[in-house]
Amino acid sequence: MTASLSSARRLFSAEHGWMAVDPFGSPAQTPSRVGVTPDALGGASDILGVDLPSVRTVLTAGEACGTIRTSTGSVTVFAPASGLVTIVNPVVQEDPSIVAADPLGAGWLFAVLTPAAASFEDLTAREPTDAVGTTS
């Protein structure tokens, strides 16, 4: 089970990703939801589809793990932390437009269970301020 997004501590990566970590549990025991910031979408509002890692995929922090296809190009999704994908958001797969409509909430992409010794040193409590564009 993942933590409620309203109670989670949201950490951000330099690649405009976010990870909602349960403040009351261990990231090694409670999967953390992962998504992208509004800036990652570069203002794109027409999301055509998402390619996300499958359940049981092992991710490495900082590596590309998915793609969001927009009407203006594509956005690469980077893993904010290393771990095992436990859930892929079925709502986003059925209606990808929710990623643009609510990127910090219902538009979360997948959840990851991190190792007990996971390091979140590269993540920050502040959302990055430099805009990222889509690639054609």
Disulfide bonds with the S-S distance in Angstrom:
none
